[in-house]
Amino acid sequence: MINLKRLKDIREDNDMKQQDIAQILNVNRGTYSLWELGTNIIPLHHLCNYADYFNVSIDYVLNLTNDKSIKINKGLDLKVLGSNIRKIRVEHNLSQENIATLLGVTQACVARYEKGLICISTLNLFKFAKEFEVSLSEICGKTKA
């Protein structure tokens, strides 16, 4: 499962309060607090902004690596994200329906992910990355493959 413990660790290592991070991410402190506690999962665009602010990889924030310094691109480009999801799917000779079943969404939803029309949830991206043993940062186009 997703480990959000580093949200707090990174914040505290930078001598910041929850309110400071909430303002940076443009959410209220209560919302941020629920992410830090692991009660709610931080949406992908906020996760990317968080990683960008602290200049670390998404994988580092999610405690999937101890390497902080592999991030290269700022922001989240849904077209790049979608293209990378499609590329991985095609490399594994899978249909959109196969991916939909894996993620518990519809085939139409996967098609919209791949076209960059909607953002995949952090939890589904995590499942996808685990299934295909690829970095979330890579899928998001934030590191070199």
C-alpha positions as semicolon CSV with decimal commas, in nm:
position;residue;x (nm);y (nm);z (nm)
1;M;0,000;0,000;0,000
2;I;0,102;0,362;-0,034
3;N;0,327;0,486;0,244
4;L;0,274;0,859;0,306
5;K;0,498;0,880;0,615
6;R;0,758;1,081;0,426
7;L;0,517;1,370;0,374
8;K;0,557;1,448;0,742
9;D;0,927;1,362;0,754
10;I;1,012;1,590;0,461
11;R;0,801;1,872;0,603
12;E;0,960;1,843;0,947
13;D;1,311;1,814;0,801
14;N;1,246;2,152;0,640
15;D;1,114;2,306;0,965
16;M;0,772;2,369;0,816
17;K;0,423;2,345;0,961
18;Q;0,128;2,170;0,803
19;Q;-0,025;2,511;0,737
20;D;0,285;2,614;0,537
21;I;0,258;2,310;0,310
22;A;-0,118;2,350;0,279
23;Q;-0,067;2,706;0,154
24;I;0,198;2,593;-0,094
25;L;-0,035;2,324;-0,229
26;N;-0,337;2,556;-0,217
27;V;-0,543;2,332;0,013
28;N;-0,664;2,376;0,368
29;R;-0,456;2,247;0,656
30;G;-0,712;1,978;0,743
31;T;-0,692;1,833;0,393
32;Y;-0,314;1,824;0,407
33;S;-0,323;1,672;0,755
34;L;-0,538;1,382;0,632
35;W;-0,281;1,311;0,360
36;E;0,002;1,316;0,610
37;L;-0,188;1,080;0,841
38;G;-0,256;0,845;0,551
39;T;-0,632;0,880;0,603
40;N;-0,672;1,016;0,250
41;I;-0,439;0,970;-0,045
42;I;-0,283;1,285;-0,185
43;P;-0,404;1,352;-0,542
44;L;-0,137;1,308;-0,806
45;H;-0,116;1,674;-0,908
46;H;-0,062;1,776;-0,544
47;L;0,191;1,495;-0,500
48;C;0,384;1,626;-0,801
49;N;0,371;1,983;-0,668
50;Y;0,492;1,861;-0,329
51;A;0,783;1,670;-0,486
52;D;0,865;1,971;-0,704
53;Y;0,865;2,209;-0,409
54;F;1,112;1,994;-0,216
55;N;1,304;1,897;-0,532
56;V;1,268;1,523;-0,474
57;S;1,116;1,240;-0,676
58;I;0,762;1,113;-0,635
59;D;0,912;0,774;-0,555
60;Y;1,110;0,929;-0,271
61;V;0,799;1,097;-0,127
62;L;0,612;0,764;-0,140
63;N;0,905;0,587;0,030
64;L;0,974;0,366;-0,274
65;T;1,336;0,480;-0,293
66;N;1,588;0,656;-0,074
67;D;1,731;0,843;-0,373
68;K;1,617;1,204;-0,350
69;S;1,800;1,341;-0,651
70;I;1,650;1,170;-0,956
71;K;1,383;1,424;-1,045
72;I;1,430;1,629;-1,362
73;N;1,098;1,778;-1,474
74;K;0,861;2,007;-1,287
75;G;0,483;1,988;-1,303
76;L;0,255;1,716;-1,428
77;D;0,182;1,689;-1,799
78;L;-0,122;1,466;-1,848
79;K;-0,029;1,403;-2,212
80;V;0,314;1,270;-2,109
81;L;0,159;1,067;-1,827
82;G;-0,099;0,919;-2,063
83;S;0,156;0,845;-2,333
84;N;0,374;0,662;-2,082
85;I;0,080;0,458;-1,952
86;R;-0,003;0,360;-2,311
87;K;0,360;0,278;-2,389
88;I;0,388;0,043;-2,092
89;R;0,054;-0,120;-2,177
90;V;0,157;-0,178;-2,538
91;E;0,502;-0,310;-2,437
92;H;0,323;-0,575;-2,232
93;N;0,081;-0,659;-2,516
94;L;-0,219;-0,566;-2,305
95;S;-0,548;-0,408;-2,401
96;Q;-0,707;-0,108;-2,237
97;E;-0,962;-0,355;-2,099
98;N;-0,680;-0,551;-1,929
99;I;-0,557;-0,233;-1,761
100;A;-0,912;-0,135;-1,669
101;T;-0,958;-0,468;-1,494
102;L;-0,627;-0,428;-1,309
103;L;-0,723;-0,081;-1,187
104;G;-1,093;-0,140;-1,129
105;V;-1,202;0,127;-1,376
106;T;-1,372;0,122;-1,715
107;Q;-1,195;0,082;-2,048
108;A;-1,321;0,430;-2,139
109;C;-1,146;0,565;-1,830
110;V;-0,817;0,406;-1,937
111;A;-0,863;0,556;-2,284
112;R;-0,904;0,901;-2,126
113;Y;-0,590;0,846;-1,914
114;E;-0,393;0,755;-2,225
115;K;-0,519;1,059;-2,418
116;G;-0,424;1,287;-2,129
117;L;-0,784;1,396;-2,080
118;I;-0,808;1,300;-1,714
119;C;-0,558;1,233;-1,439
120;I;-0,521;0,884;-1,300
121;S;-0,558;0,864;-0,923
122;T;-0,246;0,831;-0,714
123;L;-0,364;0,492;-0,588
124;N;-0,426;0,358;-0,940
125;L;-0,095;0,491;-1,065
126;F;0,071;0,321;-0,767
127;K;-0,101;-0,010;-0,859
128;F;0,003;0,032;-1,222
129;A;0,364;0,108;-1,131
130;K;0,385;-0,188;-0,893
131;E;0,232;-0,426;-1,149
132;F;0,481;-0,328;-1,419
133;E;0,775;-0,262;-1,183
134;V;0,831;0,092;-1,302
135;S;0,893;0,416;-1,117
136;L;0,599;0,652;-1,063
137;S;0,838;0,936;-1,141
138;E;0,920;0,775;-1,476
139;I;0,553;0,724;-1,566
140;C;0,487;1,090;-1,485
141;G;0,777;1,195;-1,706
142;K;0,970;1,339;-1,415
143;T;1,277;1,117;-1,461
144;K;1,454;0,950;-1,747
145;A;1,340;0,596;-1,819
